[in-house]
Amino acid sequence: YMAPERKKGKNYDFRSDIYSLGCVFEELLKGKIDSEEIYEIIIKATHHEPSKRYQTIDEFVEALRNL
């Protein structure tokens, strides 16, 4: 799963990996979990604007741990 900024040939950083990981989580969980909270985390991780995603992998992991 390629982040939008990579598809457009723009500069990218580790937040592109957070996007990709969020996409994988979505595929793994689709139809298996009804928790709205997990999908809010996925939506933030896969936001098309990098500045609106989790800014570090630690933030992403912490959000998952706090479920």
C-alpha positions as CSV (number, residue, x, y, z in Angstrom):
1,Y,0.0,0.0,0.0
2,M,1.6,3.2,-1.2
3,A,0.9,6.5,0.5
4,P,-0.6,9.2,-1.6
5,E,2.4,11.5,-1.4
6,R,4.6,8.7,-2.8
7,K,2.2,8.0,-5.7
8,K,2.4,11.7,-6.6
9,G,6.2,11.7,-6.5
10,K,6.3,14.2,-3.6
11,N,8.7,14.0,-0.7
12,Y,7.9,11.4,1.8
13,D,9.1,10.2,5.2
14,F,8.3,7.6,7.8
15,R,4.7,8.7,7.9
16,S,4.3,6.9,4.6
17,D,5.1,3.7,6.4
18,I,2.4,4.5,9.0
19,Y,-0.1,5.0,6.2
20,S,0.9,1.6,4.7
21,L,0.6,-0.1,8.1
22,G,-2.8,1.4,8.7
23,C,-4.0,0.0,5.4
24,V,-2.7,-3.5,6.4
25,F,-4.6,-3.3,9.7
26,E,-7.7,-2.2,7.9
27,E,-7.5,-5.3,5.6
28,L,-6.8,-7.6,8.5
29,L,-9.7,-6.3,10.6
30,K,-12.3,-5.7,7.9
31,G,-15.5,-7.5,8.9
32,K,-14.0,-9.0,12.0
33,I,-14.2,-6.2,14.6
34,D,-17.1,-3.9,15.4
35,S,-15.1,-1.5,17.5
36,E,-15.5,2.0,16.2
37,E,-12.4,3.0,18.1
38,I,-10.0,0.8,16.1
39,Y,-11.4,2.3,12.9
40,E,-10.8,5.8,14.2
41,I,-7.2,4.9,14.7
42,I,-7.0,3.4,11.2
43,I,-8.6,6.5,9.7
44,K,-6.0,8.7,11.4
45,A,-3.1,6.4,10.3
46,T,-4.3,6.5,6.7
47,H,-5.2,10.1,6.4
48,H,-4.2,11.4,2.9
49,E,-2.4,14.4,4.5
50,P,0.8,13.3,6.3
51,S,0.5,16.1,8.8
52,K,-2.8,14.7,10.0
53,R,-1.5,11.1,10.5
54,Y,0.3,9.9,13.6
55,Q,3.6,11.7,13.6
56,T,5.6,8.8,15.0
57,I,5.2,5.0,15.2
58,D,5.2,5.4,19.0
59,E,2.0,7.5,18.8
60,F,0.4,4.9,16.6
61,V,1.3,2.1,18.9
62,E,0.2,4.0,22.0
63,A,-3.2,4.6,20.4
64,L,-3.5,0.9,19.8
65,R,-2.4,0.0,23.3
66,N,-5.0,2.4,24.8
67,L,-8.0,0.6,23.1
